[in-house]
């Protein structure tokens, strides 16, 4: 009688996934961020987390280039949501930096079945003890990974970290790891959207390289403000202006007008949103600021499908071009370029009556919650002058007494 056996089939690894993206001469060196990363390299983990287009992978590649340390790189994708495949890539990246060692972890990967996650992590940590010089290991696009056993493995590695391994996770959203606890014990360095924004000085250097002409401080400041320091928006806006003559004024008015930017949003952002949530995101873009109850009132026609709190949690977890407006994490806004592009798309999908109805929902909510100024603005956007006048009449005395002219 034949007995069936389960064997691990070793994955065919793509060596091209082990190469970091090149750092080309037209890229602006992130000097301050690189200094910060170098200062904190003794911590076991760095997390570089931000939405698309903020130069996360470029920064990690720059650090690998200037760190003076041996390093490994893995570019992850959806096919790596398997613990055996994931660890195989991770070990291959480490072996490229330390090829002359005997790795007992490889024997576990060659076995008929993987051991428990804790044992697999323990073997790798023991193997790392062979290495004497520090190693920088970068896992790019970690947001593609959703297999929980992989995160259990990473947590096991980092709970008792090797003194020679510095792990760098790069992605569009935070991985499900105990980041808050590691933050409290200063075991993690975090680089986020606010850190990755281009300063006016970096904007000036970038534009000079892109447009091959001197850039005044005023123009650099204007571009930095218009893009909120978003690197990919700067690049795409500069591309749209690259054919202008040298004498042309470089003042920029980006929101809603840049075809390259709209195509980028479609390709890199909106197509990755679950269809059931695209409508919510588009409707939220009608608001200059929003909180969970407001989103629920304006965007969610069926509260049983997703509450306002659930929607806000999804937005925050997805690192969705979200700008925090208060320490309590109650009020947020979208990056204004993202908001402007979403508004253009919303106008193509809804009739004037549909847009007016959304504005009136927002107006009613703001009026009921003591924000008459915003309530009036949304009523006027809905072309409902009578409602705007009614709100004004109801609140004028209290607002004038408070000198809210």
N, C-alpha and C positions, 0 to 999 in steps of 0.2 A: 504494500500500500504506500503510495507516494505521499510524503508530508510536504505541505506548502510552507515555504519560508519567505520572510520579508527581508529584502536587502536594500540598503541605501545605494542608490545609483549616483555616483559622483557627478555633480553638474559640470558641464563644459563652461569654463570661465572665460569671459571676454577680457582679454588683456587691456583693451582700450578703456575699460571702466576703471583701470588702475592708474590712469594718467590724469594729473591735475590739469585744469584749463590753463592755457598759456597766458602769461602776463605780457601784453603787448605794449609798445612804447606810447600808444595813445591813451593808456589808462592812467588816471591820476593816482599817485601813491597816497594811501591813507595813513599819513605819518603818525598822527595822534592815536589812531586806533591800533596801529601796529606796535607803537610804544606801550600801549595799555596791555595788549596781548602778551608782549614779551615780559612785562613786569609780573604778570600773573601766571606765567607758564608752569610754576610749581604746583598750581592747583590741578587736580586730576581731570577736570572737565571744563570745556568752553562750549557755550551754546550761542550760535549765531542764528537768530530767529527774526524774520521780517517777511513782509509780502514780496511778491514778484518784483524784480527790477531794482532792488536796492544794493546790488553788488555783493551779495553774501559770499558766493563762490569765489569771486575775484579776490575779495579780502582774504579768504582762507588760503587761496593759492599764493597771494603775495606774502602772507606770513610764512608759508612753507618755504618760499624762496629766500626770504631774508633771515629766517630764524637761526640758521647755522646748525640746525639739528637734522638728524636723519628723519625721513618722513615717509608715510604711506598714504594713499588716497583710494577711496572707493566712491564711484558715482552710482548711487542706488536708483532702482526703478521698481515698477510694480512686480516684476518677475522675481524679486528678491525677498518676497514675503514667505520665506521658508527658512527655518532655523539652520538647516544643513547648508543651504546655499549661502545664507548670510555669513555664517561663521567661516565658510570656505573662502569667500571674498576677503573677509577681515584678516584671516590668517595669511592669505596670499599677499595682501598689502603689507603686512608686517614682515613677511619673508623677503619682499623686495628691498626693505631697509636693512634686514639682517639675514642675508642668504646663507651664511656659513654655520648656522646652528641646526641642531637636531630637535625637531618640534614633535613632542609626544602628542600634542593636540591633534596632529594629522592622523595618528593611529586611531583616535576616537572617530574621526570623520570617515575613516576607511572601514569601520566596523559595520556589522549588519544592521545595527540600530544605534541611535544616539543615546548617550546616558542622560540622566536628569540635568537640567540646566545648571544647577549649582556645581555638579562635578565637572561639567564642560568648562565652566568659568574658572574653577580651581586649577584645572590642568593648564589652561592658557596663562593664568597668573604665574604658575610654577615655571612655565616655559619662558615667560618674560624675565624671570630672575637670571636667565643666562646673559641678558643684555646689560652692558655696563653704561652705555651712553644713552641720554634721553631720546625718546622717539615720539614724533608727532603723528598721530593717526587721524585723518579727516574722513568722516562719513558724510558725503554730500547728498542733498535731497532726502533727508531722513523722513520728510513728510509722506513719502511714498510707502513707508513701512507701517503696517497696522497689525501685524501678527504679534500677539501679546507675549509669546514665548521669547521672541527676540528682545523685547524690552525687559523681560525678566532676566535674560542673560546679561544685558548691558548693566542693569542694576546690580547684579551679583558681581560683575567686574568692578564697579565703582564703589560698592560698599566697603571693600578692602582693596583699594587701588594699588596698582604697581607703582613704585616710585619712579620708574623709567618711562611709563606710558602716560602721555597726555592725549586724551580723546577730545576730538572736536566734532560736534554735531551741527550740521548746517541744514536749515530747512525753513519752510514757509509757516510752520506752526510748531508749537512746543510739543515734544514727544511726551507720552504718558510715563514720566519718571518723577521721582520725589524732588523736584526742582526747589520747592520752597524749603525743604529741610536742608538740602545741600547749600542753599543760599545762606541760611542761618549759620551754618558752620564754615562759611567762606571756602567751600570746596568747588565752587563753580564761578566762572566768569561769564557774564551775559552781555551780548552785543545785540541791540534791538533797533527798531526803526529809528528812534530818536537819535541813536548814535551813528547810524549809517547815512543820515542826511548830509548832503554836501553843504559845507559852509560857503559864505561868499568868496573866500579865498580859493577854496577848491573849485568852486564854480568858475571863477576867473581863469584858473589854470586849465580847466577842462575845455572851456570855450575857446581859449587861445589855440589849443591843440586841434580842436574840431574845425574851427573856422579860419585858422591860420591868419589871425589878425590880432592886434592889441585890443584888450577889453578894459574899459574903464571900471573904476570901483562902483560907480552908479549903476552901470549896466549889469555887472555881476550881482549886485545886491537885488536888482529888479528881477533877474532870472531866478535867483535863489528863492525869493519870496513867491514868485509866480508858480514855481514847481514844488515849493516847500522842501527843496533840497533833494527831490527824488531823482536819482541818477539816470534811470532809463527815460524819464520825461525830458530831462535836459538833453540827452542824446537824440531822442526822436524830434524834439523841437529844433535842435541845431541842424539836424538833417533837412528839415523842411525849409531852413533858411540858408543852406549851404550854397545855393546858386545865386544868392544876392550879390551885387557888386560890392567891392571893398568899401565904397563910400556910403553904402546904404546904412540907415539907422537900424540898430539891432534891438530896439525895444520890442518886447514880446508880449503877445496876448494869446495865451495858450488854450484856456479852458474851452472845450466844445468845438474847437476849430481845427484841430490837428488830426488829419487822416491817419498818419502813422500811429498816433497814440490810440485812436479808436480801434484800429486793427490789432494793436498789441493787447488791449483789454479783452477783445473778443477771443483772441488766440490763447492768451495766458491766464485769463481770470474767469470770464463769464462761462466759457465752455466747460470749466472744471466745477462749476457750482451745480449741485443736484437740481434737476428741473423743478422740483417741488419748492425750492427756495429762491429761484431766480426772481419770481414775482415779488416776493417779500423784499429782496435786496433792491429791486428797481423802485418799489414804492417808498422805501425808506430814504432813498436818495432825494425825495422831494423835501426832506426836512434838513434844515441847516444844523440842527442838533437834535438828539433823540435819546430817549430812555426806554426801559422795557414797557411801562404802561402806555406810553405814547405810541410805540411800535404796534402794540396790540390793538390800540384804538384805530390806528390809521391803516395798517397793512394787513392785518390778519382777519379775513372775512369769516374764517371758521376757527374760532379759538380752541376747539377741541383737537385740531390737527397739530398746532404748536402754539404755546403761550408766548407772550412777549419776553418773559424771562428765559425761556428755552431758546428763543431766537437770538437774544443778546448773548447768551452763553455760547451759541454756535458761532456768532460773529467774532467773539473774543478768542475762542479756541482756534478759529481759522486764521487769525492774524489778518483780518480782512480790511486792510487800508484804514484801520480804525484809529482815531485820535482820541485819547482820554481827556476829558474836560474837568474832572474833579477827583480829589483823593478818595472819594467813596466809591468810585467806579460805577456811578449811576448814569452820568451823562457822557455822551460820545458824539463824535461827528466823523464823517468820512473825509479822507484826503480830498481837497476841493477839486482836483483834476478828475479823480475817480467819480466824485459826485456829479460833476458837470457832464461827464460822458454818459453816466447812467441816466441822467435827466434827458439827454438827447434820445437815448434808446426808449425811455418810457414814453416820450412824446410820439414816437413812431408806433407804439403799441396801443396806446389809449386814445380815445376820442377826447375832444375838449370837455365834454360832459363828464367823462371818467376822471380826467385830471381835476376838474372843479370839485368833484365829489370828494377826492382825496384831500384837497386843500381845506374843504369845509370840515372834514373829520378832524384834521389837525387844528383848525380854528376853534372848534367846540372844545377839544381837549385842553388847549392852552387857556381858553377863557374860564373853564371850570376849575382849573388848577392855579389860577392867579397869575397868569402871564398875558395881560391884555395886549401888550405891544405885538407879540408874536401872533396872538389870536387875530388882531386887526390885519396884520400883513398877509396871513393866509386867507382871510375873508376877501381881501382885495384881490389876491391872486386868483381866487375863485370867481371874480367879477360879481361878488355879492356885496354891493355897497350898503344895502339895508342892514345886513348882519354886522358889517364893520361899524356903522353908525350906532347900532344898538349896543355893541360892546364898548364903544367909546363913551356913550352916554352913561352906561352903568358904572364905569370905572374912572371917569374923568376926575372926580373930586379927590378920591384917594390917591390917584397918581400925581395930581397937581400938588396935593399936600406933601407928598413924598419927593417933590421936585423932579419927577420923572418926565421932564419936558419932551 
